[in-house]
Amino acid sequence: MAGGSHPSGFNPHLPGFRYQVLSKLLGASMWFFILYRAREDGPKLLGLRHPWEGHGHHDEHSESH
């Protein structure tokens, strides 16, 4: 509807090329971040794993800290 004629007289401008590219870049980075966090913290949020179980590394810690 942007760029077309509207019966009420509201005629919005089309966004510039720079803003179209910037909005797609920011939108894609937002979704990449959301999906990354879902992969990392999804089981904890869904109750499939406890938050205190760690990140999966099983190295032995020395008792002489």
N, C-alpha and C positions, 0 to 999 in steps of 0.2 A: 504494500500500500504506500510505501515511501515513494515520493515522486509523482504519484497519481493525484488526480483532482478529487477532493472530498467535498461533499455537499455543504458542509458547514463553513467552508472557506479555509480550513486548516490544511496547509500544504507544506509538509516537512521537507527539509533538504535531505539529499542522500549523503551519507557519511563519506568523507574522503578516503582514498585508498590507504593512506597511512593508518587511519583509525580502524579500518576493516582488518588490516593485517595485525595491528596491535591487539584488537579484541580477540581474534582467533588465537594468537600466541598466548595471551593471558588466560583464556578459557581452557586451552589445551594444557597449560602448565598447572592450572587448578585441578583438572581431572587427573593428571598424572600424579599429583601430590595426594589427592584423595584415595586413589587406587593403591598407591604405595603404602599409605598409612593403614588402609584396610588389610593389605597383605601382611603387614607387620603386627597390627594390633587387633585384627578381626576376631581371631579365636578368643582373645581376652574379653572383648566386648560382647561376644555371643555366649560367653560362659563355658566355652569348650576347654579353656586352659586358665589356670590361676595366674594373676599378675606376678606373684612372688616366685614362680617357678623358674625365672631367669630367661635367658635368650637362647638356650639350647647348647651352650658350651659346657663341657663336663670335665674341665681340667681340675686337678687337685690343688687346693689352696693350702699353703703351709700354715701351721698353727703359731708360728713365731713372728707374728706381725708386730 
